Amino acid sequence: MPIYNSIGQQYSKTRVTDQRIVNTLVNLLNLPKDSIIADIGAGTGGYSLALANQGFIVNAIEPSVVMQKQAKEHPQIKWFTGYAENLPLPDKSVDGLISILAIHHFVHLEKAFQEM
């Protein structure tokens, strides 16, 4: 994702996680703590971190290494470089997934949805 390698330099300073969205995600996922959640298009990991802080294990998938480098480290978050259309995870390896404010970057929506 070349665009975020340039415009994403200060992304984590301007984008903050909305706790209302986190609460809604937790309620909608309806998963027990320690479940594995994939965060597709994780950006700088704001929502990954919020879910990890709630007790979930998160596989954060983000194509921009620049964005990944801005993420705060957490022992329950593992980072992967990849795209929604070709996730770098084995089939059926997660219990749920999220994708917050990323769909407009997907190149092939149908393929991304099938992959998820």
Phi and psi in degrees as GROMACS dihedral restraints (atoms count N, CA, C in turn):
[ dihedral_restraints ]
;  ai    aj    ak    al  type     phi  dphi    fc
    3     4     5     6     1   -56.1    20    10
    4     5     6     7     1   -35.1    20    10
    6     7     8     9     1   -60.1    20    10
    7     8     9    10     1   -40.1    20    10
    9    10    11    12     1   -79.5    20    10
   10    11    12    13     1   -13.5    20    10
   12    13    14    15     1   -70.8    20    10
   13    14    15    16     1   -20.9    20    10
   15    16    17    18     1  -105.6    20    10
   16    17    18    19     1   -54.9    20    10
   18    19    20    21     1   -78.2    20    10
   19    20    21    22     1   -13.6    20    10
   21    22    23    24     1   -87.2    20    10
   22    23    24    25     1     8.1    20    10
   24    25    26    27     1   -56.1    20    10
   25    26    27    28     1   -39.4    20    10
   27    28    29    30     1  -116.0    20    10
   28    29    30    31     1    21.7    20    10
   30    31    32    33     1   -54.9    20    10
   31    32    33    34     1   -43.8    20    10
   33    34    35    36     1   -68.2    20    10
   34    35    36    37     1   -14.9    20    10
   36    37    38    39     1   -85.4    20    10
   37    38    39    40     1   -19.2    20    10
   39    40    41    42     1  -110.7    20    10
   40    41    42    43     1   -18.1    20    10
   42    43    44    45     1  -107.4    20    10
   43    44    45    46     1   123.0    20    10
   45    46    47    48     1  -118.7    20    10
   46    47    48    49     1   149.9    20    10
   48    49    50    51     1   -74.4    20    10
   49    50    51    52     1   136.0    20    10
   51    52    53    54     1   -95.9    20    10
   52    53    54    55     1   115.9    20    10
   54    55    56    57     1   -62.1    20    10
   55    56    57    58     1   -29.2    20    10
   57    58    59    60     1   -63.9    20    10
   58    59    60    61     1   -38.7    20    10
   60    61    62    63     1   -67.7    20    10
   61    62    63    64     1   -42.6    20    10
   63    64    65    66     1   -58.0    20    10
   64    65    66    67     1   -48.3    20    10
   66    67    68    69     1   -60.2    20    10
   67    68    69    70     1   -41.5    20    10
   69    70    71    72     1   -65.0    20    10
   70    71    72    73     1   -42.7    20    10
   72    73    74    75     1   -59.2    20    10
   73    74    75    76     1   -47.4    20    10
   75    76    77    78     1   -60.3    20    10
   76    77    78    79     1   -43.7    20    10
   78    79    80    81     1   -65.6    20    10
   79    80    81    82     1   -43.7    20    10
   81    82    83    84     1   -70.2    20    10
   82    83    84    85     1   -38.3    20    10
   84    85    86    87     1   -65.7    20    10
   85    86    87    88     1   -37.7    20    10
   87    88    89    90     1    49.6    20    10
   88    89    90    91     1    50.8    20    10
   90    91    92    93     1  -115.9    20    10
   91    92    93    94     1   149.9    20    10
   93    94    95    96     1   -70.7    20    10
   94    95    96    97     1   155.7    20    10
   96    97    98    99     1   -55.3    20    10
   97    98    99   100     1   155.1    20    10
   99   100   101   102     1    73.4    20    10
  100   101   102   103     1     3.8    20    10
  102   103   104   105     1   -70.6    20    10
  103   104   105   106     1   155.2    20    10
  105   106   107   108     1   -98.0    20    10
  106   107   108   109     1   125.0    20    10
  108   109   110   111     1  -119.5    20    10
  109   110   111   112     1   133.5    20    10
  111   112   113   114     1   -93.3    20    10
  112   113   114   115     1   132.6    20    10
  114   115   116   117     1  -109.3    20    10
  115   116   117   118     1   103.1    20    10
  117   118   119   120     1   -87.7    20    10
  118   119   120   121     1   122.7    20    10
  120   121   122   123     1    73.1    20    10
  121   122   123   124     1    49.1    20    10
  123   124   125   126     1   -67.5    20    10
  124   125   126   127     1   -14.8    20    10
  126   127   128   129     1    61.9    20    10
  127   128   129   130     1  -125.6    20    10
  129   130   131   132     1   -93.5    20    10
  130   131   132   133     1     5.8    20    10
  132   133   134   135     1    86.6    20    10
  133   134   135   136     1    18.7    20    10
  135   136   137   138     1   -58.0    20    10
  136   137   138   139     1   -47.4    20    10
  138   139   140   141     1   -77.1    20    10
  139   140   141   142     1   -30.6    20    10
  141   142   143   144     1   -60.4    20    10
  142   143   144   145     1   -46.5    20    10
  144   145   146   147     1   -63.1    20    10
  145   146   147   148     1   -43.4    20    10
  147   148   149   150     1   -61.9    20    10
  148   149   150   151     1   -40.7    20    10
  150   151   152   153     1   -71.1    20    10
  151   152   153   154     1   -38.4    20    10
  153   154   155   156     1   -62.1    20    10
  154   155   156   157     1   -39.2    20    10
  156   157   158   159     1   -66.9    20    10
  157   158   159   160     1   -18.5    20    10
  159   160   161   162     1   -89.9    20    10
  160   161   162   163     1    -0.1    20    10
  162   163   164   165     1   103.6    20    10
  163   164   165   166     1     7.8    20    10
  165   166   167   168     1   -93.5    20    10
  166   167   168   169     1   157.8    20    10
  168   169   170   171     1   -97.3    20    10
  169   170   171   172     1   130.7    20    10
  171   172   173   174     1  -123.1    20    10
  172   173   174   175     1   129.4    20    10
  174   175   176   177     1  -100.4    20    10
  175   176   177   178     1   105.5    20    10
  177   178   179   180     1   -91.3    20    10
  178   179   180   181     1   121.8    20    10
  180   181   182   183     1  -113.0    20    10
  181   182   183   184     1   122.6    20    10
  183   184   185   186     1  -148.6    20    10
  184   185   186   187     1   129.8    20    10
  186   187   188   189     1   -75.2    20    10
  187   188   189   190     1   -25.0    20    10
  189   190   191   192     1   -91.9    20    10
  190   191   192   193     1   114.8    20    10
  192   193   194   195     1   -65.7    20    10
  193   194   195   196     1   -30.7    20    10
  195   196   197   198     1   -60.3    20    10
  196   197   198   199     1   -42.6    20    10
  198   199   200   201     1   -67.7    20    10
  199   200   201   202     1   -44.6    20    10
  201   202   203   204     1   -58.2    20    10
  202   203   204   205     1   -38.8    20    10
  204   205   206   207     1   -66.3    20    10
  205   206   207   208     1   -18.0    20    10
  207   208   209   210     1   -85.9    20    10
  208   209   210   211     1    -8.3    20    10
  210   211   212   213     1   -70.7    20    10
  211   212   213   214     1   145.9    20    10
  213   214   215   216     1   -80.7    20    10
  214   215   216   217     1   136.6    20    10
  216   217   218   219     1   -71.9    20    10
  217   218   219   220     1   145.1    20    10
  219   220   221   222     1  -151.7    20    10
  220   221   222   223     1   136.2    20    10
  222   223   224   225     1   -64.2    20    10
  223   224   225   226     1   -16.7    20    10
  225   226   227   228     1  -102.1    20    10
  226   227   228   229     1    12.1    20    10
  228   229   230   231     1  -118.6    20    10
  229   230   231   232     1   127.8    20    10
  231   232   233   234     1  -117.2    20    10
  232   233   234   235     1   130.2    20    10
  234   235   236   237     1   -96.3    20    10
  235   236   237   238     1   141.3    20    10
  237   238   239   240     1  -133.0    20    10
  238   239   240   241     1   140.7    20    10
  240   241   242   243     1   -93.0    20    10
  241   242   243   244     1   121.3    20    10
  243   244   245   246     1   179.3    20    10
  244   245   246   247     1   176.5    20    10
  246   247   248   249     1  -118.2    20    10
  247   248   249   250     1   155.7    20    10
  249   250   251   252     1   -59.6    20    10
  250   251   252   253     1   -32.1    20    10
  252   253   254   255     1   -75.5    20    10
  253   254   255   256     1   -13.8    20    10
  255   256   257   258     1  -151.3    20    10
  256   257   258   259     1    75.3    20    10
  258   259   260   261     1   -66.9    20    10
  259   260   261   262     1   137.3    20    10
  261   262   263   264     1   -85.2    20    10
  262   263   264   265     1    42.2    20    10
  264   265   266   267     1  -129.1    20    10
  265   266   267   268     1   149.0    20    10
  267   268   269   270     1   -65.7    20    10
  268   269   270   271     1   151.5    20    10
  270   271   272   273     1   -56.1    20    10
  271   272   273   274     1   141.9    20    10
  273   274   275   276     1    57.0    20    10
  274   275   276   277     1    33.7    20    10
  276   277   278   279     1   -98.2    20    10
  277   278   279   280     1     0.0    20    10
  279   280   281   282     1  -128.2    20    10
  280   281   282   283     1   159.1    20    10
  282   283   284   285     1   -92.7    20    10
  283   284   285   286     1   -21.3    20    10
  285   286   287   288     1  -165.5    20    10
  286   287   288   289     1   171.1    20    10
  288   289   290   291     1  -147.3    20    10
  289   290   291   292     1   156.9    20    10
  291   292   293   294     1  -132.4    20    10
  292   293   294   295     1   159.5    20    10
  294   295   296   297     1  -153.6    20    10
  295   296   297   298     1   104.2    20    10
  297   298   299   300     1  -106.3    20    10
  298   299   300   301     1   121.3    20    10
  300   301   302   303     1    54.3    20    10
  301   302   303   304     1    41.5    20    10
  303   304   305   306     1  -126.6    20    10
  304   305   306   307     1   -19.8    20    10
  306   307   308   309     1   -56.4    20    10
  307   308   309   310     1   -31.8    20    10
  309   310   311   312     1   -69.3    20    10
  310   311   312   313     1    -8.8    20    10
  312   313   314   315     1   -97.6    20    10
  313   314   315   316     1   -10.2    20    10
  315   316   317   318     1   -69.6    20    10
  316   317   318   319     1   133.4    20    10
  318   319   320   321     1   -79.6    20    10
  319   320   321   322     1   -42.1    20    10
  321   322   323   324     1  -125.9    20    10
  322   323   324   325     1    95.9    20    10
  324   325   326   327     1   -57.3    20    10
  325   326   327   328     1   -47.4    20    10
  327   328   329   330     1   -60.6    20    10
  328   329   330   331     1   -44.8    20    10
  330   331   332   333     1   -64.7    20    10
  331   332   333   334     1   -40.6    20    10
  333   334   335   336     1   -61.7    20    10
  334   335   336   337     1   -45.6    20    10
  336   337   338   339     1   -65.2    20    10
  337   338   339   340     1   -39.8    20    10
  339   340   341   342     1   -63.2    20    10
  340   341   342   343     1   -41.0    20    10
  342   343   344   345     1   -65.1    20    10
  343   344   345   346     1   -41.2    20    10
